């Protein structure tokens, strides 16, 4: 399975397997050859029928050229719209724009995420879920009023404190300075 933001995306057809020139090149060459042959025969024979054939060959050549360039223009527009939609999707999902887009809107990717970042984020998410569960436990016990189990509340608060300390340690700088991570957000 390939993600939308993958660099293997087909946003640049010249690198991949599809190229409009490879499809249109041989067809146009056949029409150009037919036109040149028709003109040569018409000039040699100086015959009205030969010139009519040359004009018809020229018409088909011009029509084919128009069709090929129209399709190429439409394909470029469709590719631009697809990149725009892809970047809008990535922005909504909180990801960086695709590298195949022409307009990055001033946003640039400073550092790509590593597997360690993904694992750390998963651990932080788990820590926040633990805190949410323990807050619910405390609220349930407090709702009981005088019948609340103070030991359960104390254990839940202790779990919240330990989890929060562990989560904060996960987001500290790797320089062992004990300071939180600092940086600049680039939009």
C-alpha angles and dihedrals in degrees: 000000000000124000122228093246094053118129087226088073117131093237091118107052095182090069096043132059099280122077126162090212092058090053098042100034100076093042093051091046090055091051092046090050091049090050094048092047091048092050092048093049091044091050093046096047096033086213128153092225090054091052091048089053089048091052091048090049089049090050092052091046092052092045093050091047091050092049094048094049092044091053091047091051091048090048091052091050091048090049091051091049090048091051090048092051091044092052091047089052091048091048090051090049092048096247131129118265117268117271092232094066121104096212117051094175092229094301119123133181109246100181130359117230119259129211089256089058090052092050091047091050090049090051091048090050089051090050091053090050090052090052091050092051092049092049088054090051091052092048092049092050093046089051089061089066115199091001091063117127104239092193091059090049091049092050092047092051090047090051090050091051094049093045093048091049092050092047092050090050089055092058097046119114117270091234092086089236091126091231123127119256113279130193148125124275110222117206 
